[in-house]
Amino acid sequence: MRLEIYVRPNASKAAVGGEYDGLLVVHVVEPADAGRATAAALRSVAAALGVPRRSVGLLRGATSRRKLLGIEATPAEAERLQAAADALRHGHDA
């Protein structure tokens, strides 16, 4: 499945949740320097959705705050993950 996120680096604490321009917001403590914020965002999304980090990959947006992620999942898992991402986007617990 694919998931678009908006990364906010240099946050006071790491969190996944909220919406910006229709995208799931991922707050990371790391700065946007040498891919550190991107790596932290991938870890945070994996943890928030309850999937292994190796299942989450970057498809587009290495140097942008807007990123497109690919998440390896079976069709049944993809449905659950999409529901969880939607819940996080709209401020509900996943």
C-alpha positions in Angstrom: 0.0 0.0 0.0 1.0 3.6 -0.4 0.8 6.3 2.2 1.6 10.0 1.8 3.0 11.8 4.8 4.1 15.3 5.8 7.2 15.4 8.0 7.8 18.1 10.6 11.4 17.9 11.7 12.9 19.5 14.8 9.7 18.8 16.8 9.9 18.9 20.6 8.7 15.2 20.7 8.1 12.5 18.1 4.5 11.8 17.2 2.3 10.6 14.4 -1.1 12.1 14.0 -3.0 15.0 12.6 -3.5 16.3 9.1 -1.8 18.8 6.9 -3.1 19.4 3.4 -4.8 16.0 3.4 -1.6 14.2 4.5 -0.8 12.3 7.7 1.6 14.4 9.8 4.7 12.8 11.3 6.6 15.0 13.9 10.2 14.0 14.4 12.9 15.3 16.8 15.7 14.9 14.3 16.7 17.8 12.0 16.2 17.7 8.2 19.9 16.9 7.8 21.5 14.1 5.7 18.2 12.1 5.8 18.0 11.9 9.5 14.4 13.2 9.7 13.3 10.9 6.9 14.8 7.8 8.7 13.1 8.9 11.9 9.8 9.4 10.1 9.9 5.9 8.6 10.6 4.4 12.0 7.7 6.4 13.5 5.2 5.4 10.9 6.2 1.7 11.2 5.8 1.9 15.0 2.4 3.8 14.8 1.0 1.3 12.3 2.5 -1.8 14.1 4.5 -3.1 11.2 8.2 -3.9 11.1 10.5 -1.0 10.0 11.7 -3.1 7.0 8.1 -3.1 5.6 8.2 0.7 5.2 10.1 2.2 2.3 10.5 5.6 0.8 9.1 5.9 -2.8 9.3 9.6 -3.3 10.4 12.7 -1.4 13.8 12.1 0.0 14.5 15.8 0.3 11.0 17.1 0.7 8.7 17.3 3.7 6.0 15.6 1.6 6.9 11.9 1.2 5.3 8.9 -0.4 5.8 5.7 1.5 5.4 2.1 0.3 4.3 -0.3 3.0 4.5 -4.1 2.3 1.3 -5.7 3.3 -1.2 -8.4 2.2 -4.6 -7.0 1.0 -6.2 -7.7 4.4 -3.3 -6.0 6.2 -3.4 -3.1 3.8 -7.1 -2.5 4.7 -6.3 -2.5 8.4 -3.3 -0.2 7.9 -5.3 2.2 5.8 -7.9 2.4 8.5 -5.2 2.9 11.2 -3.6 5.7 9.1 -7.0 7.4 8.6 -7.7 7.2 12.3 -4.3 8.8 13.1 -4.9 11.5 10.4 -8.2 12.4 12.0 -6.9 12.4 15.6 -8.2 9.0 16.8 -6.1 6.2 18.3 -5.1 3.6 15.7 
